Amino acid sequence: MKEQTKKDNRGGKRVGAGHPFKYGERTINITFRIPTSHKELIKVMVKEYLDKVSNEYKSSKPTKSEHYGC
């Protein structure tokens, strides 16, 4: 009988390979119940907060000219 090989699903091997983090760290999904009438308000609040966090992270990253001085 032919032996099956298992596919390796762990991504790239190089350091730094893969999609960059949007917020500077790993993310998770959160699910919780809220009143239906508050759904849009809470979505707007969370989106505004995450945009603020993302912008703060982007502004704190060094630019290429600062990092690679030639």
Residue pairs with C-beta under 8 A, 6 or more apart in sequence:
11 17
11 18
12 18
21 27
22 54
22 57
23 50
23 53
23 54
23 57
24 57
24 60
34 42
